[in-house]
Amino acid sequence: MEAGTRAPERARRTAECWKRLTAGLIGEARSLSTWTEHCTDPAEGIVGCFRLALETLGRNAPPAAELHWIIGPSLRRSFADALNGEGDPEEALKIYLADGIRSKVFSKATVYDGVQETLAELRAAGTRLFLCTAKPLCLR
């Protein structure tokens, strides 16, 4: 799949996932657990900030279209892979987590179509909602 088609494909899969997750929940007092990536498309912010961290370390950052593999896995591991032993992944992560960069990650996230409406329906039905994430505390 070409890089330009990944985001729409991910959005389609996410919409299908939301339909499966919420099927039968309306009107029941059950809980819903999901991941932040299922609510928003964080690609622009995460990839942009990842590139900025690499550039701050004096590295040539790959084009954004080549970095969608970093979304999902641990950023620590992604920096280690991107630096390929020629830099400190911990330093890259510190740069990425800096306040100025961190705010860009979330300001660029796009809520997937249908998520807000689905959450509103679940809330109105009295469903207890929980949002799970593996993000560091400073990003919550």
Secondary structure by P-SEA (a helix, b strand, c coil): ccccaaaaaaaaaaaaaaaaaacccccccbbbbbcccccccaaaaaaaaaaaaaaaacccccccccccccccccaaaaaaaaacccccaaaaaaaaacaaaaaaaaaacccccaaaaaaaaaaaaccbbbbbbccccccc
